[in-house]
Amino acid sequence: MTPFVPSDGNPLDRRRRKPTRALAPALAVLLLALATPTPAFAAEDGKAACAHACAGCHRSAVRLVARYALISPEDRRMALEDLLRGHHAPDPAERAQITAFLEAQLRKR
């Protein structure tokens, strides 16, 4: 059995044999980027989640989040997460959507 020899004659050049191996990391990064919701989509989903979980009792999302405006974004996310966990948003995905929506409302102010 003769070994594989690429067309350029170098039997050690394995890059020509498996081009998909070189593309696999780039493809994985691309798929992760496409699967991650952008803030605009997360905020839109959050608007619907907020309407479902919050709007029955709270008239204004801006007023709801205004008390968190002066703390750091990381502390604000943690505080909102804690509030929502025990307050009508037990689902982690829904909490993340509502938090993204409320963050977007603060940025608009």
Biopython code that builds the backbone (N, CA, C, O; Angstrom):
import numpy as np
from Bio.PDB.StructureBuilder import StructureBuilder

atoms = [
    (1, "MET", "N", (0.842, -1.174, 0.000)),
    (1, "MET", "CA", (0.000, 0.000, 0.000)),
    (1, "MET", "C", (0.889, 1.240, 0.000)),
    (1, "MET", "O", (1.801, 1.357, 0.818)),
    (2, "THR", "N", (0.624, 2.150, -0.907)),
    (2, "THR", "CA", (1.429, 3.359, -1.000)),
    (2, "THR", "C", (0.840, 4.443, -0.104)),
    (2, "THR", "O", (-0.379, 4.558, 0.018)),
    (3, "PRO", "N", (1.717, 5.245, 0.532)),
    (3, "PRO", "CA", (1.222, 6.322, 1.402)),
    (3, "PRO", "C", (0.604, 7.447, 0.572)),
    (3, "PRO", "O", (0.903, 7.624, -0.609)),
    (4, "PHE", "N", (-0.273, 8.201, 1.246)),
    (4, "PHE", "CA", (-0.899, 9.352, 0.593)),
    (4, "PHE", "C", (0.149, 10.418, 0.325)),
    (4, "PHE", "O", (0.897, 10.797, 1.227)),
    (5, "VAL", "N", (0.207, 10.893, -0.884)),
    (5, "VAL", "CA", (1.127, 11.974, -1.241)),
    (5, "VAL", "C", (0.299, 13.058, -1.913)),
    (5, "VAL", "O", (-0.291, 12.829, -2.969)),
    (6, "PRO", "N", (0.252, 14.250, -1.297)),
    (6, "PRO", "CA", (-0.515, 15.342, -1.907)),
    (6, "PRO", "C", (0.035, 15.709, -3.275)),
    (6, "PRO", "O", (1.132, 15.296, -3.649)),
    (7, "SER", "N", (-0.726, 16.476, -4.001)),
    (7, "SER", "CA", (-0.362, 16.817, -5.375)),
    (7, "SER", "C", (0.933, 17.622, -5.460)),
    (7, "SER", "O", (1.601, 17.596, -6.494)),
    (8, "ASP", "N", (1.302, 18.341, -4.386)),
    (8, "ASP", "CA", (2.548, 19.102, -4.438)),
    (8, "ASP", "C", (3.764, 18.231, -4.102)),
    (8, "ASP", "O", (4.897, 18.709, -4.167)),
    (9, "GLY", "N", (3.544, 16.950, -3.742)),
    (9, "GLY", "CA", (4.638, 16.025, -3.536)),
    (9, "GLY", "C", (5.141, 15.927, -2.117)),
    (9, "GLY", "O", (6.036, 15.118, -1.871)),
    (10, "ASN", "N", (4.642, 16.679, -1.173)),
    (10, "ASN", "CA", (5.124, 16.636, 0.203)),
    (10, "ASN", "C", (4.242, 15.689, 1.022)),
    (10, "ASN", "O", (3.099, 16.033, 1.323)),
    (11, "PRO", "N", (4.744, 14.509, 1.387)),
    (11, "PRO", "CA", (3.918, 13.546, 2.132)),
    (11, "PRO", "C", (3.650, 13.968, 3.573)),
    (11, "PRO", "O", (2.770, 13.399, 4.218)),
    (12, "LEU", "N", (4.395, 14.962, 4.102)),
    (12, "LEU", "CA", (4.201, 15.414, 5.476)),
    (12, "LEU", "C", (3.153, 16.524, 5.597)),
    (12, "LEU", "O", (2.784, 16.910, 6.706)),
    (13, "ASP", "N", (2.690, 17.019, 4.500)),
    (13, "ASP", "CA", (1.719, 18.114, 4.525)),
    (13, "ASP", "C", (0.318, 17.548, 4.764)),
    (13, "ASP", "O", (-0.386, 17.206, 3.814)),
    (14, "ARG", "N", (-0.075, 17.452, 6.009)),
    (14, "ARG", "CA", (-1.366, 16.870, 6.371)),
    (14, "ARG", "C", (-2.509, 17.893, 6.273)),
    (14, "ARG", "O", (-3.678, 17.511, 6.330)),
    (15, "ARG", "N", (-2.195, 19.154, 6.131)),
    (15, "ARG", "CA", (-3.242, 20.171, 6.022)),
    (15, "ARG", "C", (-4.115, 19.931, 4.797)),
    (15, "ARG", "O", (-5.301, 20.259, 4.808)),
    (16, "ARG", "N", (-3.551, 19.375, 3.766)),
    (16, "ARG", "CA", (-4.321, 19.135, 2.550)),
    (16, "ARG", "C", (-5.260, 17.930, 2.704)),
    (16, "ARG", "O", (-6.261, 17.816, 1.996)),
    (17, "ARG", "N", (-4.926, 17.050, 3.624)),
    (17, "ARG", "CA", (-5.732, 15.843, 3.805)),
    (17, "ARG", "C", (-7.020, 16.140, 4.568)),
    (17, "ARG", "O", (-8.072, 15.609, 4.210)),
    (18, "LYS", "N", (-6.970, 16.968, 5.600)),
    (18, "LYS", "CA", (-8.111, 17.203, 6.471)),
    (18, "LYS", "C", (-8.375, 18.705, 6.613)),
    (18, "LYS", "O", (-8.109, 19.277, 7.670)),
    (19, "PRO", "N", (-8.887, 19.342, 5.577)),
    (19, "PRO", "CA", (-9.137, 20.788, 5.702)),
    (19, "PRO", "C", (-10.238, 21.099, 6.716)),
    (19, "PRO", "O", (-10.297, 22.213, 7.236)),
    (20, "THR", "N", (-11.107, 20.134, 7.005)),
    (20, "THR", "CA", (-12.184, 20.403, 7.961)),
    (20, "THR", "C", (-11.663, 20.543, 9.382)),
    (20, "THR", "O", (-12.281, 21.236, 10.190)),
    (21, "ARG", "N", (-10.549, 19.911, 9.709)),
    (21, "ARG", "CA", (-9.969, 20.069, 11.047)),
    (21, "ARG", "C", (-9.538, 21.504, 11.290)),
    (21, "ARG", "O", (-9.682, 22.016, 12.400)),
    (22, "ALA", "N", (-9.024, 22.141, 10.288)),
    (22, "ALA", "CA", (-8.596, 23.534, 10.432)),
    (22, "ALA", "C", (-9.794, 24.464, 10.555)),
    (22, "ALA", "O", (-9.693, 25.518, 11.183)),
    (23, "LEU", "N", (-10.909, 24.096, 9.975)),
    (23, "LEU", "CA", (-12.098, 24.939, 10.007)),
    (23, "LEU", "C", (-12.976, 24.703, 11.232)),
    (23, "LEU", "O", (-13.835, 25.529, 11.542)),
    (24, "ALA", "N", (-12.776, 23.601, 11.924)),
    (24, "ALA", "CA", (-13.644, 23.249, 13.048)),
    (24, "ALA", "C", (-13.687, 24.313, 14.135)),
    (24, "ALA", "O", (-14.785, 24.659, 14.572)),
    (25, "PRO", "N", (-12.552, 24.861, 14.604)),
    (25, "PRO", "CA", (-12.638, 25.897, 15.640)),
    (25, "PRO", "C", (-13.370, 27.151, 15.155)),
    (25, "PRO", "O", (-14.155, 27.742, 15.896)),
    (26, "ALA", "N", (-13.113, 27.544, 13.932)),
    (26, "ALA", "CA", (-13.794, 28.733, 13.401)),
    (26, "ALA", "C", (-15.293, 28.484, 13.268)),
    (26, "ALA", "O", (-16.099, 29.371, 13.547)),
    (27, "LEU", "N", (-15.661, 27.295, 12.848)),
    (27, "LEU", "CA", (-17.070, 26.950, 12.728)),
    (27, "LEU", "C", (-17.741, 26.920, 14.098)),
    (27, "LEU", "O", (-18.879, 27.368, 14.237)),
    (28, "ALA", "N", (-17.052, 26.400, 15.107)),
    (28, "ALA", "CA", (-17.608, 26.360, 16.465)),
    (28, "ALA", "C", (-17.846, 27.773, 16.996)),
    (28, "ALA", "O", (-18.883, 28.040, 17.603)),
    (29, "VAL", "N", (-16.898, 28.671, 16.772)),
    (29, "VAL", "CA", (-17.055, 30.058, 17.218)),
    (29, "VAL", "C", (-18.219, 30.713, 16.490)),
    (29, "VAL", "O", (-19.003, 31.435, 17.107)),
    (30, "LEU", "N", (-18.343, 30.478, 15.211)),
    (30, "LEU", "CA", (-19.438, 31.048, 14.435)),
    (30, "LEU", "C", (-20.793, 30.550, 14.939)),
    (30, "LEU", "O", (-21.731, 31.334, 15.085)),
    (31, "LEU", "N", (-20.894, 29.255, 15.204)),
    (31, "LEU", "CA", (-22.159, 28.692, 15.691)),
    (31, "LEU", "C", (-22.520, 29.238, 17.062)),
    (31, "LEU", "O", (-23.691, 29.504, 17.332)),
    (32, "LEU", "N", (-21.530, 29.407, 17.933)),
    (32, "LEU", "CA", (-21.804, 29.993, 19.247)),
    (32, "LEU", "C", (-22.264, 31.436, 19.125)),
    (32, "LEU", "O", (-23.167, 31.873, 19.838)),
    (33, "ALA", "N", (-21.639, 32.167, 18.221)),
    (33, "ALA", "CA", (-22.039, 33.566, 18.025)),
    (33, "ALA", "C", (-23.463, 33.667, 17.494)),
    (33, "ALA", "O", (-24.215, 34.556, 17.891)),
    (34, "LEU", "N", (-23.829, 32.767, 16.609)),
    (34, "LEU", "CA", (-25.182, 32.781, 16.064)),
    (34, "LEU", "C", (-26.215, 32.311, 17.081)),
    (34, "LEU", "O", (-27.364, 32.754, 17.049)),
    (35, "ALA", "N", (-25.819, 31.425, 17.974)),
    (35, "ALA", "CA", (-26.761, 30.896, 18.964)),
    (35, "ALA", "C", (-26.980, 31.849, 20.125)),
    (35, "ALA", "O", (-27.997, 31.753, 20.811)),
    (36, "THR", "N", (-26.055, 32.764, 20.363)),
    (36, "THR", "CA", (-26.178, 33.705, 21.467)),
    (36, "THR", "C", (-27.094, 34.843, 21.055)),
    (36, "THR", "O", (-26.847, 35.493, 20.039)),
    (37, "PRO", "N", (-28.149, 35.097, 21.825)),
    (37, "PRO", "CA", (-29.040, 36.187, 21.450)),
    (37, "PRO", "C", (-28.357, 37.531, 21.613)),
    (37, "PRO", "O", (-27.629, 37.755, 22.580)),
    (38, "THR", "N", (-28.590, 38.409, 20.681)),
    (38, "THR", "CA", (-28.044, 39.750, 20.788)),
    (38, "THR", "C", (-28.860, 40.524, 21.806)),
    (38, "THR", "O", (-29.996, 40.141, 22.086)),
    (39, "PRO", "N", (-28.327, 41.599, 22.370)),
    (39, "PRO", "CA", (-29.082, 42.365, 23.353)),
    (39, "PRO", "C", (-30.429, 42.856, 22.828)),
    (39, "PRO", "O", (-31.395, 42.938, 23.586)),
    (40, "ALA", "N", (-30.500, 43.182, 21.547)),
    (40, "ALA", "CA", (-31.774, 43.659, 21.000)),
    (40, "ALA", "C", (-32.832, 42.559, 21.044)),
    (40, "ALA", "O", (-33.976, 42.805, 21.426)),
    (41, "PHE", "N", (-32.441, 41.335, 20.649)),
    (41, "PHE", "CA", (-33.391, 40.224, 20.717)),
    (41, "PHE", "C", (-33.731, 39.880, 22.154)),
    (41, "PHE", "O", (-34.887, 39.597, 22.468)),
    (42, "ALA", "N", (-32.732, 39.902, 23.033)),
    (42, "ALA", "CA", (-32.974, 39.594, 24.438)),
    (42, "ALA", "C", (-33.911, 40.621, 25.053)),
    (42, "ALA", "O", (-34.781, 40.271, 25.851)),
    (43, "ALA", "N", (-33.740, 41.884, 24.689)),
    (43, "ALA", "CA", (-34.619, 42.927, 25.218)),
    (43, "ALA", "C", (-36.044, 42.760, 24.701)),
    (43, "ALA", "O", (-36.998, 42.982, 25.447)),
    (44, "GLU", "N", (-36.206, 42.372, 23.435)),
    (44, "GLU", "CA", (-37.559, 42.151, 22.894)),
    (44, "GLU", "C", (-38.228, 40.968, 23.577)),
    (44, "GLU", "O", (-39.405, 41.026, 23.935)),
    (45, "ASP", "N", (-37.462, 39.887, 23.755)),
    (45, "ASP", "CA", (-38.003, 38.741, 24.481)),
    (45, "ASP", "C", (-38.316, 39.140, 25.917)),
    (45, "ASP", "O", (-39.305, 38.685, 26.493)),
    (46, "GLY", "N", (-37.473, 39.988, 26.489)),
    (46, "GLY", "CA", (-37.683, 40.464, 27.854)),
    (46, "GLY", "C", (-38.924, 41.318, 27.979)),
    (46, "GLY", "O", (-39.595, 41.301, 29.011)),
    (47, "LYS", "N", (-39.233, 42.062, 26.938)),
    (47, "LYS", "CA", (-40.448, 42.876, 26.964)),
    (47, "LYS", "C", (-41.677, 41.981, 27.080)),
    (47, "LYS", "O", (-42.594, 42.270, 27.850)),
    (48, "ALA", "N", (-41.691, 40.903, 26.318)),
    (48, "ALA", "CA", (-42.810, 39.960, 26.389)),
    (48, "ALA", "C", (-42.827, 39.250, 27.741)),
    (48, "ALA", "O", (-43.890, 39.065, 28.333)),
    (49, "ALA", "N", (-41.652, 38.852, 28.230)),
    (49, "ALA", "CA", (-41.578, 38.181, 29.529)),
    (49, "ALA", "C", (-41.992, 39.125, 30.653)),
    (49, "ALA", "O", (-42.657, 38.717, 31.605)),
    (50, "CYS", "N", (-41.595, 40.385, 30.534)),
    (50, "CYS", "CA", (-41.978, 41.387, 31.531)),
    (50, "CYS", "C", (-43.487, 41.613, 31.502)),
    (50, "CYS", "O", (-44.119, 41.749, 32.550)),
    (51, "ALA", "N", (-44.055, 41.652, 30.315)),
    (51, "ALA", "CA", (-45.506, 41.814, 30.199)),
    (51, "ALA", "C", (-46.220, 40.628, 30.840)),
    (51, "ALA", "O", (-47.275, 40.783, 31.454)),
    (52, "HIS", "N", (-45.632, 39.442, 30.690)),
    (52, "HIS", "CA", (-46.239, 38.234, 31.256)),
    (52, "HIS", "C", (-46.099, 38.193, 32.777)),
    (52, "HIS", "O", (-47.068, 37.910, 33.480)),
    (53, "ALA", "N", (-44.898, 38.474, 33.286)),
    (53, "ALA", "CA", (-44.625, 38.267, 34.705)),
    (53, "ALA", "C", (-44.802, 39.508, 35.573)),
    (53, "ALA", "O", (-45.038, 39.385, 36.775)),
    (54, "CYS", "N", (-44.691, 40.707, 34.985)),
    (54, "CYS", "CA", (-44.625, 41.918, 35.814)),
    (54, "CYS", "C", (-45.776, 42.892, 35.604)),
    (54, "CYS", "O", (-46.236, 43.529, 36.551)),
    (55, "ALA", "N", (-46.240, 43.007, 34.366)),
    (55, "ALA", "CA", (-47.165, 44.087, 34.015)),
    (55, "ALA", "C", (-48.516, 43.988, 34.711)),
    (55, "ALA", "O", (-49.236, 44.982, 34.802)),
    (56, "GLY", "N", (-48.867, 42.815, 35.197)),
    (56, "GLY", "CA", (-50.135, 42.695, 35.909)),
    (56, "GLY", "C", (-50.186, 43.551, 37.166)),
    (56, "GLY", "O", (-51.252, 44.030, 37.551)),
    (57, "CYS", "N", (-49.038, 43.745, 37.804)),
    (57, "CYS", "CA", (-48.978, 44.527, 39.046)),
    (57, "CYS", "C", (-48.193, 45.827, 38.910)),
    (57, "CYS", "O", (-48.481, 46.808, 39.595)),
    (58, "HIS", "N", (-47.202, 45.831, 38.024)),
    (58, "HIS", "CA", (-46.328, 46.995, 37.884)),
    (58, "HIS", "C", (-46.633, 47.694, 36.569)),
    (58, "HIS", "O", (-46.497, 47.102, 35.499)),
    (59, "ARG", "N", (-47.040, 48.942, 36.649)),
    (59, "ARG", "CA", (-47.424, 49.678, 35.443)),
    (59, "ARG", "C", (-46.238, 50.053, 34.575)),
    (59, "ARG", "O", (-46.346, 50.030, 33.349)),
    (60, "SER", "N", (-45.107, 50.398, 35.179)),
    (60, "SER", "CA", (-43.989, 50.942, 34.422)),
    (60, "SER", "C", (-42.698, 50.188, 34.736)),
    (60, "SER", "O", (-42.278, 50.094, 35.889)),
    (61, "ALA", "N", (-42.094, 49.665, 33.704)),
    (61, "ALA", "CA", (-40.807, 48.988, 33.889)),
    (61, "ALA", "C", (-39.727, 49.978, 34.293)),
    (61, "ALA", "O", (-38.830, 49.633, 35.063)),
    (62, "VAL", "N", (-39.799, 51.191, 33.790)),
    (62, "VAL", "CA", (-38.809, 52.214, 34.129)),
    (62, "VAL", "C", (-38.891, 52.544, 35.614)),
    (62, "VAL", "O", (-37.865, 52.643, 36.287)),
    (63, "ARG", "N", (-40.103, 52.714, 36.124)),
    (63, "ARG", "CA", (-40.259, 52.993, 37.556)),
    (63, "ARG", "C", (-39.811, 51.799, 38.387)),
    (63, "ARG", "O", (-39.258, 51.967, 39.474)),
    (64, "LEU", "N", (-40.046, 50.613, 37.886)),
    (64, "LEU", "CA", (-39.665, 49.393, 38.596)),
    (64, "LEU", "C", (-38.145, 49.304, 38.771)),
    (64, "LEU", "O", (-37.663, 48.891, 39.825)),
    (65, "VAL", "N", (-37.407, 49.685, 37.755)),
    (65, "VAL", "CA", (-35.954, 49.535, 37.778)),
    (65, "VAL", "C", (-35.232, 50.818, 38.214)),
    (65, "VAL", "O", (-34.016, 50.795, 38.409)),
    (66, "ALA", "N", (-35.933, 51.904, 38.366)),
    (66, "ALA", "CA", (-35.303, 53.190, 38.698)),
    (66, "ALA", "C", (-34.526, 53.127, 40.012)),
    (66, "ALA", "O", (-33.495, 53.786, 40.149)),
    (67, "ARG", "N", (-35.001, 52.352, 40.967)),
    (67, "ARG", "CA", (-34.302, 52.276, 42.258)),
    (67, "ARG", "C", (-32.933, 51.623, 42.138)),
    (67, "ARG", "O", (-32.119, 51.730, 43.055)),
    (68, "TYR", "N", (-32.665, 50.952, 41.030)),
    (68, "TYR", "CA", (-31.380, 50.283, 40.824)),
    (68, "TYR", "C", (-30.444, 51.085, 39.916)),
    (68, "TYR", "O", (-29.368, 50.601, 39.565)),
    (69, "ALA", "N", (-30.827, 52.270, 39.542)),
    (69, "ALA", "CA", (-30.075, 53.051, 38.554)),
    (69, "ALA", "C", (-28.700, 53.483, 39.038)),
    (69, "ALA", "O", (-27.786, 53.621, 38.225)),
    (70, "LEU", "N", (-28.528, 53.697, 40.313)),
    (70, "LEU", "CA", (-27.276, 54.262, 40.813)),
    (70, "LEU", "C", (-26.246, 53.219, 41.241)),
    (70, "LEU", "O", (-25.153, 53.590, 41.669)),
    (71, "ILE", "N", (-26.551, 51.957, 41.141)),
    (71, "ILE", "CA", (-25.564, 50.939, 41.509)),
    (71, "ILE", "C", (-24.879, 50.409, 40.248)),
    (71, "ILE", "O", (-25.368, 50.603, 39.135)),
    (72, "SER", "N", (-23.766, 49.752, 40.435)),
    (72, "SER", "CA", (-22.991, 49.267, 39.291)),
    (72, "SER", "C", (-23.808, 48.244, 38.495)),
    (72, "SER", "O", (-24.669, 47.566, 39.055)),
    (73, "PRO", "N", (-23.539, 48.133, 37.198)),
    (73, "PRO", "CA", (-24.296, 47.187, 36.369)),
    (73, "PRO", "C", (-24.236, 45.749, 36.888)),
    (73, "PRO", "O", (-25.239, 45.037, 36.851)),
    (74, "GLU", "N", (-23.079, 45.321, 37.368)),
    (74, "GLU", "CA", (-22.971, 43.949, 37.877)),
    (74, "GLU", "C", (-23.817, 43.761, 39.135)),
    (74, "GLU", "O", (-24.533, 42.768, 39.265)),
    (75, "ASP", "N", (-23.732, 44.722, 40.063)),
    (75, "ASP", "CA", (-24.557, 44.641, 41.277)),
    (75, "ASP", "C", (-26.042, 44.743, 40.941)),
    (75, "ASP", "O", (-26.878, 44.098, 41.575)),
    (76, "ARG", "N", (-26.361, 45.559, 39.937)),
    (76, "ARG", "CA", (-27.761, 45.708, 39.520)),
    (76, "ARG", "C", (-28.304, 44.393, 38.964)),
    (76, "ARG", "O", (-29.419, 43.987, 39.291)),
    (77, "ARG", "N", (-27.501, 43.726, 38.114)),
    (77, "ARG", "CA", (-27.940, 42.438, 37.567)),
    (77, "ARG", "C", (-28.162, 41.411, 38.680)),
    (77, "ARG", "O", (-29.134, 40.655, 38.654)),
    (78, "MET", "N", (-27.254, 41.393, 39.654)),
    (78, "MET", "CA", (-27.406, 40.454, 40.762)),
    (78, "MET", "C", (-28.645, 40.785, 41.597)),
    (78, "MET", "O", (-29.376, 39.883, 42.005)),
    (79, "ALA", "N", (-28.880, 42.067, 41.850)),
    (79, "ALA", "CA", (-30.047, 42.481, 42.636)),
    (79, "ALA", "C", (-31.343, 42.155, 41.895)),
    (79, "ALA", "O", (-32.299, 41.672, 42.502)),
    (80, "LEU", "N", (-31.378, 42.413, 40.599)),
    (80, "LEU", "CA", (-32.575, 42.092, 39.814)),
    (80, "LEU", "C", (-32.795, 40.587, 39.759)),
    (80, "LEU", "O", (-33.928, 40.114, 39.848)),
    (81, "GLU", "N", (-31.710, 39.839, 39.611)),
    (81, "GLU", "CA", (-31.810, 38.377, 39.595)),
    (81, "GLU", "C", (-32.403, 37.871, 40.914)),
    (81, "GLU", "O", (-33.292, 37.019, 40.912)),
    (82, "ASP", "N", (-31.910, 38.396, 42.034)),
    (82, "ASP", "CA", (-32.442, 37.989, 43.344)),
    (82, "ASP", "C", (-33.905, 38.369, 43.496)),
    (82, "ASP", "O", (-34.707, 37.578, 43.992)),
    (83, "LEU", "N", (-34.255, 39.579, 43.072)),
    (83, "LEU", "CA", (-35.640, 40.037, 43.165)),
    (83, "LEU", "C", (-36.557, 39.146, 42.331)),
    (83, "LEU", "O", (-37.604, 38.703, 42.803)),
    (84, "LEU", "N", (-36.159, 38.892, 41.104)),
    (84, "LEU", "CA", (-37.014, 38.130, 40.196)),
    (84, "LEU", "C", (-37.112, 36.655, 40.573)),
    (84, "LEU", "O", (-38.135, 36.017, 40.323)),
    (85, "ARG", "N", (-36.058, 36.113, 41.170)),
    (85, "ARG", "CA", (-36.063, 34.706, 41.562)),
    (85, "ARG", "C", (-37.209, 34.427, 42.537)),
    (85, "ARG", "O", (-37.871, 33.394, 42.443)),
    (86, "GLY", "N", (-37.434, 35.330, 43.452)),
    (86, "GLY", "CA", (-38.489, 35.119, 44.433)),
    (86, "GLY", "C", (-39.768, 35.872, 44.135)),
    (86, "GLY", "O", (-40.680, 35.892, 44.962)),
    (87, "HIS", "N", (-39.854, 36.490, 42.973)),
    (87, "HIS", "CA", (-40.984, 37.376, 42.680)),
    (87, "HIS", "C", (-41.530, 37.110, 41.279)),
    (87, "HIS", "O", (-41.309, 37.913, 40.372)),
    (88, "HIS", "N", (-42.226, 36.021, 41.093)),
    (88, "HIS", "CA", (-42.973, 35.704, 39.875)),
    (88, "HIS", "C", (-42.142, 35.392, 38.637)),
    (88, "HIS", "O", (-42.677, 35.430, 37.529)),
    (89, "ALA", "N", (-40.853, 35.085, 38.781)),
    (89, "ALA", "CA", (-40.057, 34.688, 37.616)),
    (89, "ALA", "C", (-39.105, 33.570, 38.027)),
    (89, "ALA", "O", (-37.894, 33.787, 38.086)),
    (90, "PRO", "N", (-39.630, 32.380, 38.311)),
    (90, "PRO", "CA", (-38.760, 31.293, 38.761)),
    (90, "PRO", "C", (-37.876, 30.701, 37.658)),
    (90, "PRO", "O", (-36.844, 30.100, 37.958)),
    (91, "ASP", "N", (-38.260, 30.863, 36.398)),
    (91, "ASP", "CA", (-37.505, 30.305, 35.284)),
    (91, "ASP", "C", (-36.246, 31.141, 35.011)),
    (91, "ASP", "O", (-36.359, 32.346, 34.787)),
    (92, "PRO", "N", (-35.051, 30.534, 35.023)),
    (92, "PRO", "CA", (-33.813, 31.291, 34.800)),
    (92, "PRO", "C", (-33.772, 32.004, 33.445)),
    (92, "PRO", "O", (-33.260, 33.120, 33.356)),
    (93, "ALA", "N", (-34.299, 31.383, 32.400)),
    (93, "ALA", "CA", (-34.295, 32.025, 31.076)),
    (93, "ALA", "C", (-35.190, 33.255, 31.075)),
    (93, "ALA", "O", (-34.834, 34.287, 30.507)),
    (94, "GLU", "N", (-36.338, 33.148, 31.702)),
    (94, "GLU", "CA", (-37.251, 34.295, 31.775)),
    (94, "GLU", "C", (-36.636, 35.418, 32.601)),
    (94, "GLU", "O", (-36.763, 36.591, 32.250)),
    (95, "ARG", "N", (-35.968, 35.062, 33.703)),
    (95, "ARG", "CA", (-35.299, 36.086, 34.521)),
    (95, "ARG", "C", (-34.237, 36.809, 33.713)),
    (95, "ARG", "O", (-34.113, 38.031, 33.799)),
    (96, "ALA", "N", (-33.466, 36.060, 32.926)),
    (96, "ALA", "CA", (-32.417, 36.677, 32.104)),
    (96, "ALA", "C", (-33.025, 37.622, 31.072)),
    (96, "ALA", "O", (-32.483, 38.696, 30.815)),
    (97, "GLN", "N", (-34.153, 37.222, 30.482)),
    (97, "GLN", "CA", (-34.816, 38.081, 29.495)),
    (97, "GLN", "C", (-35.352, 39.348, 30.151)),
    (97, "GLN", "O", (-35.195, 40.441, 29.607)),
    (98, "ILE", "N", (-35.971, 39.212, 31.293)),
    (98, "ILE", "CA", (-36.517, 40.382, 31.985)),
    (98, "ILE", "C", (-35.394, 41.302, 32.421)),
    (98, "ILE", "O", (-35.508, 42.521, 32.293)),
    (99, "THR", "N", (-34.313, 40.739, 32.932)),
    (99, "THR", "CA", (-33.177, 41.555, 33.355)),
    (99, "THR", "C", (-32.597, 42.329, 32.175)),
    (99, "THR", "O", (-32.284, 43.511, 32.316)),
    (100, "ALA", "N", (-32.446, 41.690, 31.014)),
    (100, "ALA", "CA", (-31.936, 42.377, 29.819)),
    (100, "ALA", "C", (-32.875, 43.497, 29.407)),
    (100, "ALA", "O", (-32.421, 44.577, 29.028)),
    (101, "PHE", "N", (-34.172, 43.257, 29.477)),
    (101, "PHE", "CA", (-35.150, 44.285, 29.128)),
    (101, "PHE", "C", (-35.064, 45.462, 30.091)),
    (101, "PHE", "O", (-35.079, 46.616, 29.661)),
    (102, "LEU", "N", (-34.975, 45.185, 31.387)),
    (102, "LEU", "CA", (-34.904, 46.269, 32.370)),
    (102, "LEU", "C", (-33.604, 47.057, 32.233)),
    (102, "LEU", "O", (-33.597, 48.278, 32.392)),
    (103, "GLU", "N", (-32.513, 46.368, 31.940)),
    (103, "GLU", "CA", (-31.232, 47.059, 31.686)),
    (103, "GLU", "C", (-31.363, 48.002, 30.482)),
    (103, "GLU", "O", (-30.873, 49.131, 30.513)),
    (104, "ALA", "N", (-32.024, 47.527, 29.431)),
    (104, "ALA", "CA", (-32.220, 48.370, 28.239)),
    (104, "ALA", "C", (-33.064, 49.580, 28.568)),
    (104, "ALA", "O", (-32.844, 50.654, 28.008)),
    (105, "GLN", "N", (-34.032, 49.432, 29.469)),
    (105, "GLN", "CA", (-34.872, 50.566, 29.857)),
    (105, "GLN", "C", (-34.038, 51.610, 30.601)),
    (105, "GLN", "O", (-34.254, 52.810, 30.434)),
    (106, "LEU", "N", (-33.103, 51.163, 31.406)),
    (106, "LEU", "CA", (-32.229, 52.106, 32.118)),
    (106, "LEU", "C", (-31.317, 52.860, 31.163)),
    (106, "LEU", "O", (-31.052, 54.046, 31.360)),
    (107, "ARG", "N", (-30.837, 52.177, 30.132)),
    (107, "ARG", "CA", (-29.946, 52.834, 29.164)),
    (107, "ARG", "C", (-30.685, 53.892, 28.362)),
    (107, "ARG", "O", (-30.073, 54.854, 27.897)),
    (108, "LYS", "N", (-32.008, 53.728, 28.191)),
    (108, "LYS", "CA", (-32.786, 54.699, 27.429)),
    (108, "LYS", "C", (-32.995, 55.993, 28.203)),
    (108, "LYS", "O", (-33.233, 57.044, 27.608)),
    (109, "ARG", "N", (-32.909, 55.919, 29.506)),
    (109, "ARG", "CA", (-33.187, 57.091, 30.347)),
    (109, "ARG", "C", (-32.147, 58.154, 30.207)),
    (109, "ARG", "O", (-32.242, 59.199, 30.850)),
]
sb = StructureBuilder()
sb.init_structure("model")
sb.init_model(0)
sb.init_chain("A")
sb.init_seg("    ")
for serial, (resi, resn, name, xyz) in enumerate(atoms, 1):
    if name == "N":
        sb.init_residue(resn, " ", resi, " ")
    sb.init_atom(name, np.array(xyz, "f"), 0.0, 1.0, " ", f" {name:<3s}", serial, name[0])
structure = sb.get_structure()
